[in-house]
Amino acid sequence: MEEEIENFIGVQEEKKFTRTVQVTDLGSIDFRSAWDEQEKIFSSLTENKMKNREQSEEEKIIPTHHFLFCEHFPVFTLGKSGSMKNLLVNQDTLNEKKISFFKINRGGDITFHGPGQIVGYPILDLDYFFTDIGKYLRLIEETIILTLADYGISAGRSSGETGVWIDAESPSRARKICAIGVRTSRWITMHGFAFNINTDLSYFDLIIPCGIQGKQVTSLQKELGREIDLNEVKEKILKHFAKLFDALLANH
């Protein structure tokens, strides 16, 4: 993964950026540890922003933004606006199946993270990009839509439902391939997206994904009928993310 990111970074245009995004792949990691890492970076960006308010333009420190990749061990997370009714099993079943559960501080309802899924956590100070949460969400969606197009899959949006969908215009066939849920404070973002690649979709039978009744969940593996290399997908995600956000990527 590191070599592939370096190859992509190396071909980016040389120009002055105030949008340097450090890319870090955390690998397989439990949700709590990744959440702690996000909070640490989020706090650092917040402190930098507060200090800059007291500085002249010449003295201000341009921050390094972050993009974390990871895979989680099986876990259900429930956003602050979510309902426990959308978790369809009890604690005994969670224990038996070795699935963790967290109520967290992002938007959205319940979703699943697990092996074979690419989780992306962009932690950006949007003051250096654009102060528009709707635009931020649409560009994250577009990053995934363009990545899917690289595999010959036509994907898009479902009206009123954040995330990336296939056949969204057909209620009987609509299926979600990427869930998105974020938190922002002082225009700094955290949390992000969960993109099903080689994910075991049976876990989604234990919840009402994102609180949306009657719609399916899918994966890139299911759509293409073959296992996909996760690092290859990550490289494509970064290419589209960098272009859409006009950012320079730096490998950690």
C-alpha positions as CSV (number, residue, x, y, z in Angstrom):
1,M,0.0,0.0,0.0
2,E,2.7,2.5,0.9
3,E,4.6,2.0,-2.4
4,E,1.3,2.4,-4.4
5,I,0.5,5.7,-2.5
6,E,4.1,6.9,-3.1
7,N,3.8,6.2,-6.8
8,F,0.6,8.2,-7.0
9,I,1.9,11.1,-4.9
10,G,5.0,11.2,-7.1
11,V,3.0,12.1,-10.2
12,Q,0.9,14.9,-8.7
13,E,1.6,18.4,-10.0
14,E,4.2,20.4,-8.1
15,K,2.5,23.5,-6.9
16,K,2.0,25.3,-3.6
17,F,-0.8,23.7,-1.6
18,T,-2.4,24.8,1.6
19,R,-4.2,21.5,1.5
20,T,-1.6,18.8,2.3
21,V,-3.3,15.6,3.4
22,Q,-1.2,13.0,5.2
23,V,-2.4,9.5,4.3
24,T,-2.0,6.8,6.9
25,D,-3.0,3.2,6.6
26,L,-3.8,1.8,10.1
27,G,-4.4,-1.7,8.7
28,S,-6.6,-4.0,10.7
29,I,-7.5,-2.2,14.0
30,D,-10.2,-2.3,16.6
31,F,-12.8,0.5,16.4
32,R,-12.0,2.0,19.8
33,S,-8.3,2.4,18.9
34,A,-9.1,4.0,15.5
35,W,-11.6,6.4,17.2
36,D,-9.0,7.4,19.7
37,E,-6.5,8.1,16.9
38,Q,-9.1,10.3,15.1
39,E,-9.8,12.2,18.3
40,K,-6.1,12.9,18.8
41,I,-5.7,14.3,15.3
42,F,-9.0,16.2,15.6
43,S,-7.9,17.8,18.8
44,S,-4.6,18.8,17.3
45,L,-6.3,20.5,14.4
46,T,-8.7,22.3,16.7
47,E,-5.8,23.5,18.9
48,N,-3.9,24.8,15.9
49,K,-7.0,26.7,14.7
50,M,-7.5,28.3,18.1
51,K,-3.8,29.4,18.2
52,N,-4.0,30.8,14.7
53,R,-6.9,33.1,15.7
54,E,-4.3,35.0,17.9
55,Q,-1.7,35.2,15.1
56,S,-1.1,37.6,12.2
57,E,-1.5,36.2,8.7
58,E,2.3,35.8,8.5
59,E,2.5,33.8,11.7
60,K,-0.4,31.4,11.1
61,I,0.6,27.8,10.9
62,I,-1.0,26.0,7.9
63,P,-2.2,22.6,9.2
64,T,-1.5,19.2,7.8
65,H,-4.9,17.4,7.2
66,H,-5.2,13.7,7.5
67,F,-6.8,10.7,5.7
68,L,-6.8,7.5,7.7
69,F,-7.5,4.1,6.0
70,C,-8.3,1.0,8.0
71,E,-10.2,-2.3,8.3
72,H,-12.1,-2.9,11.5
73,F,-12.8,-6.1,13.4
74,P,-16.5,-6.8,13.3
75,V,-18.4,-3.9,14.9
76,F,-21.7,-2.1,14.8
77,T,-21.7,1.6,15.3
78,L,-24.8,3.7,16.0
79,G,-24.7,7.4,15.2
80,K,-26.1,10.1,17.5
81,S,-29.4,10.4,15.6
82,G,-29.8,6.6,15.3
83,S,-32.3,4.2,17.0
84,M,-31.5,1.1,19.0
85,K,-34.5,-0.5,17.3
86,N,-32.3,-0.9,14.2
87,L,-30.0,-3.3,16.1
88,L,-31.9,-6.6,15.6
89,V,-30.0,-8.8,18.1
90,N,-29.3,-8.7,21.8
91,Q,-26.0,-8.5,23.6
92,D,-25.8,-12.3,24.0
93,T,-25.8,-12.6,20.2
94,L,-23.2,-9.9,19.8
95,N,-21.0,-11.7,22.3
96,E,-21.5,-15.1,20.6
97,K,-20.6,-13.7,17.2
98,K,-17.8,-11.5,18.6
99,I,-19.2,-8.3,17.3
100,S,-18.4,-5.1,19.2
101,F,-21.0,-2.3,19.5
102,F,-20.4,1.5,20.0
103,K,-22.7,4.5,20.2
104,I,-20.6,7.3,18.6
105,N,-20.6,11.0,17.9
106,R,-21.1,11.0,14.1
107,G,-24.3,11.6,12.2
108,G,-26.5,8.8,10.7
109,D,-27.9,5.6,12.1
110,I,-26.4,2.1,12.5
111,T,-23.9,0.5,10.2
112,F,-21.4,-2.4,10.2
113,H,-17.6,-2.3,9.9
114,G,-15.6,-5.4,9.3
115,P,-12.9,-7.3,7.4
116,G,-12.9,-6.8,3.6
117,Q,-14.3,-3.3,4.0
118,I,-12.4,-0.1,3.3
119,V,-13.0,2.5,6.0
120,G,-11.8,6.0,5.3
121,Y,-11.6,8.8,7.9
122,P,-10.7,12.2,6.3
123,I,-9.9,14.6,9.1
124,L,-9.8,18.0,7.4
125,D,-10.0,21.6,8.5
126,L,-12.6,22.7,5.9
127,D,-11.6,26.4,6.4
128,Y,-8.8,25.5,4.0
129,F,-11.2,23.8,1.5
130,F,-14.8,25.1,1.7
131,T,-17.2,25.7,4.6
132,D,-20.1,23.7,3.2
133,I,-21.0,20.3,4.8
134,G,-23.4,19.4,2.0
135,K,-20.6,19.9,-0.5
136,Y,-18.2,17.9,1.6
137,L,-20.6,14.9,1.7
138,R,-21.3,15.1,-2.0
139,L,-17.5,15.1,-2.8
140,I,-17.0,12.1,-0.6
141,E,-19.8,10.3,-2.4
142,E,-18.3,11.4,-5.8
143,T,-14.9,10.0,-4.8
144,I,-16.6,6.6,-4.4
145,I,-18.8,6.9,-7.5
146,L,-15.7,7.7,-9.6
147,T,-13.8,4.7,-8.0
148,L,-16.7,2.4,-8.9
149,A,-16.7,3.8,-12.4
150,D,-13.1,2.6,-12.7
151,Y,-14.5,-0.9,-12.3
152,G,-17.3,-0.4,-14.9
153,I,-20.0,0.1,-12.2
154,S,-22.5,2.9,-12.6
155,A,-23.4,4.2,-9.1
156,G,-25.0,7.3,-7.8
157,R,-27.1,8.8,-5.0
158,S,-30.5,8.1,-3.5
159,S,-32.6,11.2,-2.8
160,G,-32.5,12.1,0.8
161,E,-30.2,9.2,1.8
162,T,-26.4,9.9,2.2
163,G,-24.1,7.3,0.7
164,V,-23.5,5.6,-2.6
165,W,-26.0,3.4,-4.3
166,I,-26.4,1.1,-7.3
167,D,-29.7,1.2,-9.2
168,A,-31.0,3.8,-6.7
169,E,-33.7,4.8,-9.2
170,S,-35.3,1.3,-8.9
171,P,-36.7,0.7,-5.3
172,S,-36.8,-3.0,-5.8
173,R,-33.2,-3.2,-7.0
174,A,-31.5,-0.4,-5.1
175,R,-28.5,-1.5,-3.1
176,K,-26.1,0.5,-0.9
177,I,-22.4,-0.1,-1.4
178,C,-20.9,2.7,0.7
179,A,-22.2,4.3,3.9
180,I,-21.1,7.8,5.0
181,G,-21.4,9.4,8.4
182,V,-19.4,12.3,9.7
183,R,-18.9,14.7,12.6
184,T,-17.9,18.3,12.2
185,S,-17.0,20.9,14.8
186,R,-15.4,24.3,14.0
187,W,-15.4,23.1,10.4
188,I,-13.1,20.2,11.2
189,T,-14.3,16.7,10.1
190,M,-13.9,13.2,11.4
191,H,-15.4,9.8,10.9
192,G,-16.1,9.2,7.2
193,F,-17.1,6.3,4.9
194,A,-17.3,2.5,4.9
195,F,-17.0,1.0,1.4
196,N,-17.9,-2.7,1.0
197,I,-15.3,-4.4,-1.0
198,N,-15.0,-8.1,0.0
199,T,-17.2,-7.7,3.0
200,D,-19.2,-10.6,4.5
201,L,-22.7,-9.1,3.9
202,S,-24.4,-11.5,6.3
203,Y,-23.6,-9.2,9.2
204,F,-26.0,-6.6,7.7
205,D,-28.9,-9.1,8.3
206,L,-28.5,-8.4,12.1
207,I,-29.3,-4.6,11.7
208,I,-31.5,-2.3,9.6
209,P,-28.5,-0.7,7.8
210,C,-28.6,3.1,8.2
211,G,-32.1,2.7,9.5
212,I,-33.4,2.3,5.9
213,Q,-36.1,-0.4,5.6
214,G,-36.5,-2.6,2.6
215,K,-33.2,-1.8,0.7
216,Q,-30.3,-4.1,0.1
217,V,-26.6,-3.8,0.8
218,T,-24.0,-5.0,-1.6
219,S,-20.2,-5.1,-2.1
220,L,-17.8,-4.7,-5.0
221,Q,-17.0,-8.4,-4.8
222,K,-20.7,-9.3,-5.2
223,E,-21.2,-6.9,-8.1
224,L,-18.1,-8.1,-10.0
225,G,-18.2,-11.8,-9.0
226,R,-14.6,-11.9,-7.9
227,E,-12.4,-10.9,-4.9
228,I,-10.9,-7.4,-5.2
229,D,-7.5,-6.2,-4.1
230,L,-8.1,-3.6,-1.4
231,N,-4.9,-1.8,-2.0
232,E,-5.8,-1.3,-5.6
233,V,-9.1,0.2,-4.6
234,K,-7.4,2.5,-2.0
235,E,-5.1,3.9,-4.7
236,K,-8.1,4.7,-6.9
237,I,-9.9,6.4,-4.0
238,L,-6.9,8.6,-3.3
239,K,-6.5,9.6,-6.9
240,H,-10.1,10.8,-7.1
241,F,-10.1,12.3,-3.6
242,A,-6.9,14.4,-4.4
243,K,-8.4,15.7,-7.6
244,L,-11.9,16.5,-6.1
245,F,-10.4,18.2,-3.0
246,D,-7.5,19.8,-4.9
247,A,-5.2,18.4,-2.3
248,L,-1.6,17.2,-2.2
249,L,-1.2,13.8,-0.6
250,A,1.7,13.0,1.6
251,N,2.5,9.4,2.7
252,H,3.1,8.8,6.4
